[in-house]
Amino acid sequence: MSSSVTENLENVLNMLRPFDERRERAKERLEGEQFGHAFFFAVLGLSTSEELLALDSVASLRQVSDPPGEIELAGAMSNKAMMSAVARYARSIRLELCVNREYFSNEEKAMTFAWWVITALRVRISPYIIVPLVANYSWSTIAGAPSDSCEVRLIEDVPLAHRFAEPRELLKSDMGWIASHLANLGNLLEDTKFRMAVESLTEHHLQKSLRMAIAHLWAGIEALLGISSELRFRISAYIAAYLEPSGPSRLETFKRVRGLYDFRSKAVHGVSLSDKEMRGHVADVQDLLSRIIVKCIESGSIPSSDQWDDLLLSGGAA
């Protein structure tokens, strides 16, 4: 065999060596995996400098090392037909939500718990978090998993979703907030109005049209406030009274929300507006809706019609 052929073969082997090294690292992590019977949700659009953010031993958010590529997925996945869809996201995974299935009597309850945690993250941190995949192995260990043993499901396949604002970094205090208020969130999600508001916040960026994204967000606000008349004034006044203490900040918020509602009216009635203006409006309104939902979660309830009026007329804080 000529020296050039030998040299080319050695180059090929050198190119393959990192795959072997990554597989060995993944196998070592697999041997030390504490969550043996768990769901591992891939989380995109969220960052943290913490290695591990735990909700006791029930669930945790943790960093992903060596996410699998096409070669590792082809060997590990049991359902090969899904490989291209999974591979589209897999190499971008840097964070995973691990939910310990041993704490739940069935799979449905474990998945519901995971959905509550993800919803809390979207409300508290950013609605633009995407959870495309869930697997029965950590995304840090799939490269070292036995052949055909990895079960992966596609959850959210939304490659064309908009992003109107960048999320802030996830902190330990955020996980503490989630742990303290997760039961409130679960209870409130049984309320149709609250659920609609959450869906408006977490799904507006899936709309193809910016105008429909705007309408989607405002539908969530109107659902929470339950107003059917004098919308412009009452929406602005209720939100200002709910979010701000009595004083200059309340008046400032009232004027800001009134301006946002005026823009909303232009958008949904087809007035000519630039994409830049509409994208900025969406970012402002999603932040406003997020603040309202967070306060509802913290209080454990949505104000009734009488409570909204009392709040406005008494001049006090919620």
TORKOL-4160 file (C-alpha; in steps of 0.2 Angstrom, whole numbers, padded with zeros to 4 digits, m for minus):
318
<pt num="1" X="0000" Y="0000" Z="0000"/>
<pt num="2" X="0007" Y="0017" Z="m0005"/>
<pt num="3" X="0012" Y="0029" Z="0008"/>
<pt num="4" X="m0001" Y="0042" Z="0002"/>
<pt num="5" X="m0015" Y="0029" Z="0004"/>
<pt num="6" X="m0009" Y="0025" Z="0022"/>
<pt num="7" X="m0008" Y="0043" Z="0026"/>
<pt num="8" X="m0025" Y="0046" Z="0020"/>
<pt num="9" X="m0032" Y="0031" Z="0031"/>
<pt num="10" X="m0023" Y="0038" Z="0046"/>
<pt num="11" X="m0031" Y="0055" Z="0043"/>
<pt num="12" X="m0048" Y="0046" Z="0042"/>
<pt num="13" X="m0045" Y="0037" Z="0059"/>
<pt num="14" X="m0039" Y="0053" Z="0067"/>
<pt num="15" X="m0055" Y="0061" Z="0062"/>
<pt num="16" X="m0065" Y="0047" Z="0070"/>
<pt num="17" X="m0056" Y="0047" Z="0086"/>
<pt num="18" X="m0066" Y="0061" Z="0094"/>
<pt num="19" X="m0082" Y="0051" Z="0092"/>
<pt num="20" X="m0074" Y="0037" Z="0102"/>
<pt num="21" X="m0068" Y="0049" Z="0115"/>
<pt num="22" X="m0085" Y="0057" Z="0116"/>
<pt num="23" X="m0093" Y="0040" Z="0118"/>
<pt num="24" X="m0081" Y="0035" Z="0132"/>
<pt num="25" X="m0085" Y="0051" Z="0141"/>
<pt num="26" X="m0104" Y="0048" Z="0139"/>
<pt num="27" X="m0102" Y="0030" Z="0146"/>
<pt num="28" X="m0093" Y="0036" Z="0161"/>
<pt num="29" X="m0107" Y="0049" Z="0164"/>
<pt num="30" X="m0120" Y="0035" Z="0161"/>
<pt num="31" X="m0112" Y="0024" Z="0175"/>
<pt num="32" X="m0113" Y="0038" Z="0187"/>
<pt num="33" X="m0131" Y="0044" Z="0182"/>
<pt num="34" X="m0142" Y="0047" Z="0198"/>
<pt num="35" X="m0158" Y="0049" Z="0188"/>
<pt num="36" X="m0160" Y="0031" Z="0183"/>
<pt num="37" X="m0179" Y="0031" Z="0179"/>
<pt num="38" X="m0182" Y="0048" Z="0173"/>
<pt num="39" X="m0188" Y="0059" Z="0158"/>
<pt num="40" X="m0175" Y="0071" Z="0151"/>
<pt num="41" X="m0182" Y="0086" Z="0142"/>
<pt num="42" X="m0171" Y="0096" Z="0130"/>
<pt num="43" X="m0172" Y="0114" Z="0134"/>
<pt num="44" X="m0167" Y="0127" Z="0121"/>
<pt num="45" X="m0167" Y="0146" Z="0123"/>
<pt num="46" X="m0162" Y="0146" Z="0141"/>
<pt num="47" X="m0145" Y="0148" Z="0149"/>
<pt num="48" X="m0138" Y="0147" Z="0167"/>
<pt num="49" X="m0120" Y="0147" Z="0174"/>
<pt num="50" X="m0125" Y="0135" Z="0187"/>
<pt num="51" X="m0121" Y="0116" Z="0184"/>
<pt num="52" X="m0137" Y="0110" Z="0193"/>
<pt num="53" X="m0153" Y="0119" Z="0199"/>
<pt num="54" X="m0163" Y="0106" Z="0209"/>
<pt num="55" X="m0181" Y="0105" Z="0214"/>
<pt num="56" X="m0177" Y="0094" Z="0229"/>
<pt num="57" X="m0174" Y="0076" Z="0222"/>
<pt num="58" X="m0190" Y="0077" Z="0211"/>
<pt num="59" X="m0183" Y="0087" Z="0196"/>
<pt num="60" X="m0168" Y="0097" Z="0191"/>
<pt num="61" X="m0161" Y="0108" Z="0177"/>
<pt num="62" X="m0143" Y="0104" Z="0173"/>
<pt num="63" X="m0130" Y="0107" Z="0160"/>
<pt num="64" X="m0128" Y="0095" Z="0145"/>
<pt num="65" X="m0111" Y="0089" Z="0140"/>
<pt num="66" X="m0107" Y="0081" Z="0123"/>
<pt num="67" X="m0125" Y="0081" Z="0116"/>
<pt num="68" X="m0126" Y="0067" Z="0103"/>
<pt num="69" X="m0124" Y="0069" Z="0084"/>
<pt num="70" X="m0131" Y="0060" Z="0070"/>
<pt num="71" X="m0119" Y="0045" Z="0072"/>
<pt num="72" X="m0123" Y="0043" Z="0091"/>
<pt num="73" X="m0141" Y="0045" Z="0088"/>
<pt num="74" X="m0141" Y="0032" Z="0074"/>
<pt num="75" X="m0134" Y="0019" Z="0086"/>
<pt num="76" X="m0143" Y="0023" Z="0102"/>
<pt num="77" X="m0161" Y="0027" Z="0096"/>
<pt num="78" X="m0174" Y="0014" Z="0095"/>
<pt num="79" X="m0185" Y="0023" Z="0082"/>
<pt num="80" X="m0173" Y="0026" Z="0068"/>
<pt num="81" X="m0187" Y="0035" Z="0058"/>
<pt num="82" X="m0187" Y="0050" Z="0069"/>
<pt num="83" X="m0168" Y="0052" Z="0068"/>
<pt num="84" X="m0168" Y="0067" Z="0056"/>
<pt num="85" X="m0181" Y="0077" Z="0066"/>
<pt num="86" X="m0171" Y="0073" Z="0082"/>
<pt num="87" X="m0154" Y="0077" Z="0075"/>
<pt num="88" X="m0161" Y="0094" Z="0069"/>
<pt num="89" X="m0161" Y="0100" Z="0088"/>
<pt num="90" X="m0149" Y="0088" Z="0097"/>
<pt num="91" X="m0132" Y="0096" Z="0094"/>
<pt num="92" X="m0139" Y="0113" Z="0101"/>
<pt num="93" X="m0145" Y="0106" Z="0118"/>
<pt num="94" X="m0135" Y="0114" Z="0132"/>
<pt num="95" X="m0148" Y="0112" Z="0146"/>
<pt num="96" X="m0160" Y="0098" Z="0151"/>
<pt num="97" X="m0174" Y="0096" Z="0163"/>
<pt num="98" X="m0173" Y="0079" Z="0172"/>
<pt num="99" X="m0190" Y="0073" Z="0180"/>
<pt num="100" X="m0188" Y="0058" Z="0192"/>
<pt num="101" X="m0202" Y="0046" Z="0187"/>
<pt num="102" X="m0201" Y="0037" Z="0204"/>
<pt num="103" X="m0210" Y="0051" Z="0212"/>
<pt num="104" X="m0225" Y="0049" Z="0201"/>
<pt num="105" X="m0238" Y="0035" Z="0200"/>
<pt num="106" X="m0239" Y="0036" Z="0181"/>
<pt num="107" X="m0231" Y="0043" Z="0166"/>
<pt num="108" X="m0245" Y="0056" Z="0164"/>
<pt num="109" X="m0242" Y="0064" Z="0181"/>
<pt num="110" X="m0224" Y="0065" Z="0178"/>
<pt num="111" X="m0227" Y="0074" Z="0161"/>
<pt num="112" X="m0239" Y="0086" Z="0169"/>
<pt num="113" X="m0227" Y="0090" Z="0182"/>
<pt num="114" X="m0214" Y="0094" Z="0169"/>
<pt num="115" X="m0226" Y="0104" Z="0159"/>
<pt num="116" X="m0230" Y="0115" Z="0175"/>
<pt num="117" X="m0211" Y="0118" Z="0178"/>
<pt num="118" X="m0208" Y="0122" Z="0160"/>
<pt num="119" X="m0223" Y="0134" Z="0160"/>
<pt num="120" X="m0216" Y="0142" Z="0176"/>
<pt num="121" X="m0200" Y="0145" Z="0167"/>
<pt num="122" X="m0208" Y="0153" Z="0152"/>
<pt num="123" X="m0219" Y="0164" Z="0163"/>
<pt num="124" X="m0204" Y="0169" Z="0175"/>
<pt num="125" X="m0190" Y="0169" Z="0163"/>
<pt num="126" X="m0195" Y="0169" Z="0144"/>
<pt num="127" X="m0210" Y="0163" Z="0134"/>
<pt num="128" X="m0197" Y="0159" Z="0120"/>
<pt num="129" X="m0190" Y="0144" Z="0128"/>
<pt num="130" X="m0193" Y="0128" Z="0117"/>
<pt num="131" X="m0193" Y="0110" Z="0123"/>
<pt num="132" X="m0192" Y="0100" Z="0107"/>
<pt num="133" X="m0188" Y="0083" Z="0114"/>
<pt num="134" X="m0189" Y="0071" Z="0128"/>
<pt num="135" X="m0179" Y="0055" Z="0130"/>
<pt num="136" X="m0176" Y="0041" Z="0143"/>
<pt num="137" X="m0158" Y="0045" Z="0144"/>
<pt num="138" X="m0149" Y="0061" Z="0149"/>
<pt num="139" X="m0143" Y="0070" Z="0133"/>
<pt num="140" X="m0126" Y="0070" Z="0141"/>
<pt num="141" X="m0126" Y="0051" Z="0140"/>
<pt num="142" X="m0135" Y="0046" Z="0124"/>
<pt num="143" X="m0118" Y="0045" Z="0115"/>
<pt num="144" X="m0114" Y="0030" Z="0127"/>
<pt num="145" X="m0131" Y="0022" Z="0128"/>
<pt num="146" X="m0133" Y="0004" Z="0122"/>
<pt num="147" X="m0139" Y="0001" Z="0104"/>
<pt num="148" X="m0157" Y="0004" Z="0101"/>
<pt num="149" X="m0161" Y="0008" Z="0119"/>
<pt num="150" X="m0165" Y="0026" Z="0118"/>
<pt num="151" X="m0183" Y="0032" Z="0116"/>
<pt num="152" X="m0185" Y="0049" Z="0110"/>
<pt num="153" X="m0201" Y="0059" Z="0108"/>
<pt num="154" X="m0204" Y="0075" Z="0098"/>
<pt num="155" X="m0213" Y="0087" Z="0108"/>
<pt num="156" X="m0212" Y="0105" Z="0100"/>
<pt num="157" X="m0206" Y="0106" Z="0083"/>
<pt num="158" X="m0206" Y="0124" Z="0080"/>
<pt num="159" X="m0191" Y="0130" Z="0069"/>
<pt num="160" X="m0200" Y="0145" Z="0063"/>
<pt num="161" X="m0205" Y="0152" Z="0080"/>
<pt num="162" X="m0202" Y="0171" Z="0082"/>
<pt num="163" X="m0191" Y="0178" Z="0096"/>
<pt num="164" X="m0195" Y="0195" Z="0102"/>
<pt num="165" X="m0183" Y="0197" Z="0116"/>
<pt num="166" X="m0168" Y="0188" Z="0124"/>
<pt num="167" X="m0171" Y="0179" Z="0140"/>
<pt num="168" X="m0161" Y="0183" Z="0155"/>
<pt num="169" X="m0150" Y="0170" Z="0164"/>
<pt num="170" X="m0159" Y="0158" Z="0175"/>
<pt num="171" X="m0154" Y="0160" Z="0194"/>
<pt num="172" X="m0155" Y="0149" Z="0209"/>
<pt num="173" X="m0168" Y="0162" Z="0216"/>
<pt num="174" X="m0179" Y="0158" Z="0200"/>
<pt num="175" X="m0179" Y="0139" Z="0205"/>
<pt num="176" X="m0184" Y="0144" Z="0223"/>
<pt num="177" X="m0198" Y="0154" Z="0216"/>
<pt num="178" X="m0204" Y="0139" Z="0205"/>
<pt num="179" X="m0203" Y="0127" Z="0220"/>
<pt num="180" X="m0213" Y="0139" Z="0231"/>
<pt num="181" X="m0227" Y="0143" Z="0218"/>
<pt num="182" X="m0228" Y="0127" Z="0208"/>
<pt num="183" X="m0244" Y="0122" Z="0217"/>
<pt num="184" X="m0252" Y="0139" Z="0214"/>
<pt num="185" X="m0248" Y="0138" Z="0196"/>
<pt num="186" X="m0256" Y="0120" Z="0194"/>
<pt num="187" X="m0272" Y="0125" Z="0203"/>
<pt num="188" X="m0273" Y="0141" Z="0193"/>
<pt num="189" X="m0271" Y="0132" Z="0176"/>
<pt num="190" X="m0288" Y="0124" Z="0180"/>
<pt num="191" X="m0296" Y="0141" Z="0178"/>
<pt num="192" X="m0300" Y="0144" Z="0159"/>
<pt num="193" X="m0296" Y="0162" Z="0160"/>
<pt num="194" X="m0279" Y="0160" Z="0168"/>
<pt num="195" X="m0275" Y="0145" Z="0156"/>
<pt num="196" X="m0280" Y="0156" Z="0141"/>
<pt num="197" X="m0268" Y="0170" Z="0147"/>
<pt num="198" X="m0254" Y="0158" Z="0149"/>
<pt num="199" X="m0257" Y="0150" Z="0132"/>
<pt num="200" X="m0257" Y="0168" Z="0125"/>
<pt num="201" X="m0240" Y="0172" Z="0133"/>
<pt num="202" X="m0232" Y="0156" Z="0128"/>
<pt num="203" X="m0239" Y="0153" Z="0111"/>
<pt num="204" X="m0240" Y="0171" Z="0103"/>
<pt num="205" X="m0223" Y="0169" Z="0095"/>
<pt num="206" X="m0229" Y="0154" Z="0085"/>
<pt num="207" X="m0241" Y="0165" Z="0075"/>
<pt num="208" X="m0234" Y="0168" Z="0057"/>
<pt num="209" X="m0241" Y="0186" Z="0057"/>
<pt num="210" X="m0235" Y="0200" Z="0069"/>
<pt num="211" X="m0252" Y="0207" Z="0070"/>
<pt num="212" X="m0259" Y="0190" Z="0075"/>
<pt num="213" X="m0245" Y="0189" Z="0088"/>
<pt num="214" X="m0251" Y="0206" Z="0095"/>
<pt num="215" X="m0270" Y="0200" Z="0095"/>
<pt num="216" X="m0265" Y="0184" Z="0104"/>
<pt num="217" X="m0256" Y="0193" Z="0118"/>
<pt num="218" X="m0270" Y="0205" Z="0121"/>
<pt num="219" X="m0283" Y="0191" Z="0121"/>
<pt num="220" X="m0273" Y="0184" Z="0136"/>
<pt num="221" X="m0274" Y="0201" Z="0145"/>
<pt num="222" X="m0292" Y="0203" Z="0142"/>
<pt num="223" X="m0296" Y="0186" Z="0148"/>
<pt num="224" X="m0288" Y="0189" Z="0165"/>
<pt num="225" X="m0297" Y="0206" Z="0167"/>
<pt num="226" X="m0314" Y="0200" Z="0161"/>
<pt num="227" X="m0318" Y="0217" Z="0154"/>
<pt num="228" X="m0332" Y="0219" Z="0140"/>
<pt num="229" X="m0334" Y="0238" Z="0140"/>
<pt num="230" X="m0324" Y="0254" Z="0141"/>
<pt num="231" X="m0309" Y="0243" Z="0137"/>
<pt num="232" X="m0296" Y="0256" Z="0134"/>
<pt num="233" X="m0298" Y="0265" Z="0150"/>
<pt num="234" X="m0302" Y="0250" Z="0161"/>
<pt num="235" X="m0288" Y="0239" Z="0155"/>
<pt num="236" X="m0275" Y="0253" Z="0158"/>
<pt num="237" X="m0282" Y="0257" Z="0175"/>
<pt num="238" X="m0284" Y="0239" Z="0181"/>
<pt num="239" X="m0266" Y="0234" Z="0176"/>
<pt num="240" X="m0258" Y="0250" Z="0183"/>
<pt num="241" X="m0268" Y="0248" Z="0200"/>
<pt num="242" X="m0263" Y="0229" Z="0200"/>
<pt num="243" X="m0245" Y="0231" Z="0197"/>
<pt num="244" X="m0240" Y="0247" Z="0205"/>
<pt num="245" X="m0242" Y="0255" Z="0222"/>
<pt num="246" X="m0252" Y="0271" Z="0223"/>
<pt num="247" X="m0242" Y="0286" Z="0217"/>
<pt num="248" X="m0232" Y="0292" Z="0201"/>
<pt num="249" X="m0227" Y="0274" Z="0196"/>
<pt num="250" X="m0245" Y="0269" Z="0194"/>
<pt num="251" X="m0249" Y="0284" Z="0184"/>
<pt num="252" X="m0234" Y="0281" Z="0173"/>
<pt num="253" X="m0240" Y="0263" Z="0170"/>
<pt num="254" X="m0257" Y="0268" Z="0166"/>
<pt num="255" X="m0251" Y="0280" Z="0153"/>
<pt num="256" X="m0239" Y="0267" Z="0146"/>
<pt num="257" X="m0253" Y="0253" Z="0145"/>
<pt num="258" X="m0265" Y="0266" Z="0137"/>
<pt num="259" X="m0252" Y="0269" Z="0123"/>
<pt num="260" X="m0249" Y="0251" Z="0121"/>
<pt num="261" X="m0268" Y="0248" Z="0119"/>
<pt num="262" X="m0269" Y="0262" Z="0106"/>
<pt num="263" X="m0255" Y="0253" Z="0096"/>
<pt num="264" X="m0265" Y="0236" Z="0098"/>
<pt num="265" X="m0280" Y="0244" Z="0090"/>
<pt num="266" X="m0270" Y="0250" Z="0075"/>
<pt num="267" X="m0262" Y="0233" Z="0073"/>
<pt num="268" X="m0278" Y="0223" Z="0073"/>
<pt num="269" X="m0288" Y="0236" Z="0062"/>
<pt num="270" X="m0275" Y="0235" Z="0048"/>
<pt num="271" X="m0267" Y="0252" Z="0050"/>
<pt num="272" X="m0250" Y="0252" Z="0042"/>
<pt num="273" X="m0236" Y="0249" Z="0054"/>
<pt num="274" X="m0218" Y="0244" Z="0052"/>
<pt num="275" X="m0212" Y="0227" Z="0057"/>
<pt num="276" X="m0199" Y="0235" Z="0069"/>
<pt num="277" X="m0213" Y="0244" Z="0078"/>
<pt num="278" X="m0224" Y="0229" Z="0080"/>
<pt num="279" X="m0210" Y="0218" Z="0086"/>
<pt num="280" X="m0206" Y="0231" Z="0099"/>
<pt num="281" X="m0224" Y="0231" Z="0104"/>
<pt num="282" X="m0225" Y="0212" Z="0106"/>
<pt num="283" X="m0209" Y="0213" Z="0117"/>
<pt num="284" X="m0217" Y="0226" Z="0128"/>
<pt num="285" X="m0234" Y="0217" Z="0130"/>
<pt num="286" X="m0227" Y="0200" Z="0133"/>
<pt num="287" X="m0217" Y="0208" Z="0147"/>
<pt num="288" X="m0233" Y="0216" Z="0154"/>
<pt num="289" X="m0243" Y="0200" Z="0153"/>
<pt num="290" X="m0229" Y="0190" Z="0161"/>
<pt num="291" X="m0229" Y="0202" Z="0176"/>
<pt num="292" X="m0248" Y="0200" Z="0178"/>
<pt num="293" X="m0247" Y="0181" Z="0177"/>
<pt num="294" X="m0233" Y="0181" Z="0189"/>
<pt num="295" X="m0243" Y="0191" Z="0202"/>
<pt num="296" X="m0258" Y="0180" Z="0200"/>
<pt num="297" X="m0247" Y="0165" Z="0204"/>
<pt num="298" X="m0239" Y="0173" Z="0219"/>
<pt num="299" X="m0256" Y="0178" Z="0226"/>
<pt num="300" X="m0264" Y="0161" Z="0221"/>
<pt num="301" X="m0279" Y="0169" Z="0213"/>
<pt num="302" X="m0286" Y="0180" Z="0199"/>
<pt num="303" X="m0295" Y="0195" Z="0205"/>
<pt num="304" X="m0314" Y="0194" Z="0202"/>
<pt num="305" X="m0323" Y="0208" Z="0193"/>
<pt num="306" X="m0328" Y="0216" Z="0210"/>
<pt num="307" X="m0310" Y="0215" Z="0216"/>
<pt num="308" X="m0304" Y="0224" Z="0200"/>
<pt num="309" X="m0316" Y="0238" Z="0204"/>
<pt num="310" X="m0311" Y="0238" Z="0222"/>
<pt num="311" X="m0293" Y="0239" Z="0218"/>
<pt num="312" X="m0295" Y="0253" Z="0206"/>
<pt num="313" X="m0307" Y="0264" Z="0217"/>
<pt num="314" X="m0299" Y="0261" Z="0234"/>
<pt num="315" X="m0282" Y="0266" Z="0227"/>
<pt num="316" X="m0273" Y="0253" Z="0237"/>
<pt num="317" X="m0261" Y="0239" Z="0231"/>
<pt num="318" X="m0267" Y="0221" Z="0227"/>
